[in-house]
């Protein structure tokens, strides 16, 4: 457990202090710790492909690193930067167990729900306190709601989401998720979409 906590703390230091935490994280993926539970939950994301339509940047690990860097730029807008940064790192871990090829398309249905459960396992194994685990996993679990609400999809669960997590925190993570792509993204448009999400949640 001491080795797990030590590596957890090392990752956290870079999440909280680096301008681009991705540089440390991508280098650390070859560390022995990343081959073992619970950090293998992160390591295996490199093997998970994504739809090239929605994620031209490539696999889930690449996307995660881009999102973490976007989050690092905006963590001062969060009410709880530590929780926010860990949620950014763990937001798509559920894709490792939900990604499928369906009718020629790569999908990851319910990766938010699966990710919430995996985030609990990950953080418990790292010896984290219950309140912190609950806060991080809530963001992981509900991070897709912005997309669902903005697009008026039937998966939107505004009232249920608001019981567990701050709409503003979900909005900020969703913004980083949208901007974490290796293509030119209209940041102003994404900011407007997030504003619309918060408005609809009021």
C-alpha positions as CSV (number, residue, x, y, z in Angstrom):
1,X,0.0,0.0,0.0
2,X,2.9,2.4,0.7
3,X,4.1,2.1,-2.9
4,X,0.6,2.7,-4.2
5,X,0.1,5.8,-2.1
6,X,3.6,7.0,-3.0
7,X,2.9,6.8,-6.7
8,X,-0.6,8.3,-6.2
9,X,0.9,11.3,-4.4
10,X,3.5,11.7,-7.1
11,X,0.8,11.8,-9.8
12,X,-1.2,14.2,-7.7
13,X,1.8,16.6,-7.3
14,X,2.0,16.8,-11.1
15,X,-1.7,17.2,-11.6
16,X,-1.8,20.1,-9.2
17,X,1.5,21.8,-10.0
18,X,2.3,21.2,-13.7
19,X,1.2,23.4,-16.5
20,X,1.0,20.2,-18.6
21,X,0.6,17.2,-16.4
22,X,0.4,15.1,-19.6
23,X,4.2,15.2,-19.9
24,X,4.8,13.4,-16.7
25,X,1.8,11.0,-17.1
26,X,2.9,9.9,-20.6
27,X,6.4,9.3,-19.4
28,X,5.1,7.5,-16.3
29,X,3.0,5.0,-18.3
30,X,6.1,2.7,-18.6
31,X,6.7,2.7,-14.9
32,X,6.3,-0.7,-13.2
33,X,3.5,0.7,-11.0
34,X,1.4,1.4,-14.1
35,X,1.4,-2.3,-14.9
36,X,-0.2,-3.2,-11.6
37,X,-3.6,-2.6,-9.9
38,X,-5.0,0.0,-9.6
39,X,-2.9,2.1,-12.0
40,X,-3.3,-0.4,-14.7
41,X,-6.8,1.1,-15.0
42,X,-5.0,4.1,-16.5
43,X,-2.4,2.1,-18.5
44,X,-4.9,0.1,-20.4
45,X,-6.6,3.2,-21.8
46,X,-3.8,3.3,-24.4
47,X,-5.2,0.0,-25.9
48,X,-8.8,1.4,-26.2
49,X,-9.6,2.9,-29.6
50,X,-12.2,5.6,-30.1
51,X,-14.5,6.7,-32.9
52,X,-12.3,8.7,-35.4
53,X,-15.3,10.9,-36.0
54,X,-15.6,12.2,-32.4
55,X,-12.0,11.6,-31.3
56,X,-9.6,12.1,-34.2
57,X,-6.8,12.3,-31.6
58,X,-6.8,8.6,-31.3
59,X,-7.0,6.3,-28.3
60,X,-8.5,7.0,-24.9
61,X,-5.1,7.6,-23.2
62,X,-4.2,10.4,-25.7
63,X,-7.6,12.0,-25.2
64,X,-7.2,11.7,-21.4
65,X,-3.9,13.5,-21.5
66,X,-5.3,16.3,-23.6
67,X,-8.3,16.7,-21.2
68,X,-5.9,16.8,-18.2
69,X,-3.9,19.6,-19.7
70,X,-7.1,21.5,-20.4
71,X,-8.2,20.9,-16.8
72,X,-4.8,22.2,-15.5
73,X,-5.4,25.4,-17.4
74,X,-8.9,25.9,-15.7
75,X,-8.5,24.3,-12.3
76,X,-8.6,27.7,-10.7
77,X,-12.2,27.9,-11.9
78,X,-13.1,24.9,-9.8
79,X,-14.4,25.0,-6.3
80,X,-12.3,22.0,-5.5
81,X,-9.2,21.8,-7.8
82,X,-7.9,18.5,-6.3
83,X,-11.2,16.7,-6.9
84,X,-11.5,18.3,-10.3
85,X,-8.0,17.2,-11.5
86,X,-8.5,13.6,-10.5
87,X,-11.9,13.5,-12.1
88,X,-10.3,14.8,-15.3
89,X,-7.7,12.0,-15.2
90,X,-10.3,9.3,-14.4
91,X,-13.2,10.6,-16.4
92,X,-13.0,8.0,-19.2
93,X,-11.6,4.9,-17.4
94,X,-15.0,3.2,-18.0
95,X,-14.3,3.1,-21.7
96,X,-11.8,0.2,-21.1
97,X,-14.8,-2.1,-20.2
98,X,-17.5,-0.6,-22.4
99,X,-15.9,0.0,-25.8
100,X,-17.4,-2.2,-28.5
101,X,-17.5,-2.3,-32.3
102,X,-21.1,-2.1,-33.2
103,X,-22.2,-2.1,-36.9
104,X,-18.8,-0.8,-37.9
105,X,-18.8,2.0,-35.3
106,X,-16.7,2.2,-32.1
107,X,-19.0,3.0,-29.2
108,X,-18.6,3.2,-25.4
109,X,-22.2,3.3,-24.1
110,X,-22.5,3.8,-20.4
111,X,-18.8,4.4,-19.9
112,X,-19.8,7.2,-17.4
113,X,-21.6,4.7,-15.2
114,X,-18.9,2.1,-15.5
115,X,-16.3,4.7,-14.9
116,X,-17.9,5.8,-11.6
117,X,-17.6,2.3,-10.3
118,X,-14.0,1.8,-11.5
119,X,-13.1,5.2,-10.0
120,X,-14.3,4.0,-6.6
121,X,-12.1,0.9,-6.9
122,X,-9.1,2.9,-8.0
123,X,-9.3,5.5,-5.3
124,X,-10.1,3.0,-2.5
125,X,-7.0,1.0,-3.5
126,X,-5.0,4.2,-3.2
127,X,-6.2,4.6,0.3
128,X,-8.2,7.8,-0.2
129,X,-10.8,9.2,2.2
130,X,-14.5,8.5,1.6
131,X,-15.5,12.1,1.0
132,X,-12.9,12.6,-1.7
133,X,-13.8,9.3,-3.4
134,X,-17.4,10.3,-3.4
135,X,-16.7,13.7,-4.9
136,X,-14.4,12.4,-7.7
137,X,-16.6,9.5,-8.7
138,X,-19.7,11.7,-8.8
139,X,-17.9,13.9,-11.4
140,X,-16.8,10.8,-13.4
141,X,-20.3,9.3,-13.2
142,X,-22.1,12.5,-14.4
143,X,-19.6,14.0,-16.8
144,X,-21.6,13.1,-19.9
145,X,-24.7,15.0,-18.7
146,X,-23.7,18.2,-20.4
147,X,-23.7,16.5,-23.8
148,X,-27.0,14.8,-23.1
149,X,-28.7,18.0,-21.9
150,X,-27.3,20.2,-24.7
151,X,-28.5,17.7,-27.3
152,X,-31.8,17.0,-25.6
153,X,-31.0,13.3,-25.4
154,X,-33.2,10.9,-23.4
155,X,-30.2,10.0,-21.2
156,X,-30.3,13.5,-19.5
157,X,-31.0,13.1,-15.8
158,X,-30.7,16.7,-14.5
159,X,-32.6,16.2,-11.2
160,X,-30.7,13.1,-10.3
161,X,-27.4,14.6,-11.2
162,X,-28.0,17.6,-9.0
163,X,-28.4,15.3,-6.0
164,X,-24.8,14.2,-6.3
165,X,-22.7,16.8,-7.9
166,X,-22.3,20.5,-8.6
167,X,-23.7,21.5,-12.0
168,X,-20.9,24.0,-12.3
169,X,-18.2,21.4,-11.7
170,X,-19.8,19.0,-14.3
171,X,-19.9,21.9,-16.8
172,X,-16.2,22.7,-16.3
173,X,-15.2,19.1,-16.7
174,X,-17.4,18.8,-19.8
175,X,-15.7,21.8,-21.3
176,X,-12.3,20.3,-20.8
177,X,-13.6,17.0,-22.2
178,X,-14.8,18.8,-25.4
179,X,-11.6,20.8,-25.8
180,X,-9.4,17.7,-25.2
181,X,-9.2,16.8,-28.9
182,X,-6.4,17.0,-31.4
183,X,-8.4,19.2,-33.8
184,X,-9.2,22.9,-33.9
185,X,-12.1,23.4,-31.6
186,X,-14.2,26.5,-31.4
187,X,-13.6,27.3,-27.7
188,X,-16.2,30.1,-27.7
189,X,-18.9,27.8,-29.0
190,X,-18.0,25.2,-26.4
191,X,-18.2,27.8,-23.7
192,X,-21.6,28.8,-25.0
193,X,-22.8,25.2,-25.0
194,X,-21.7,24.9,-21.4
195,X,-23.5,28.1,-20.4
196,X,-26.6,26.6,-22.1
197,X,-26.2,23.4,-20.1
198,X,-26.0,25.3,-16.8
199,X,-29.0,27.4,-17.8
200,X,-31.1,24.3,-18.6
201,X,-30.1,22.8,-15.2
202,X,-31.4,25.8,-13.2
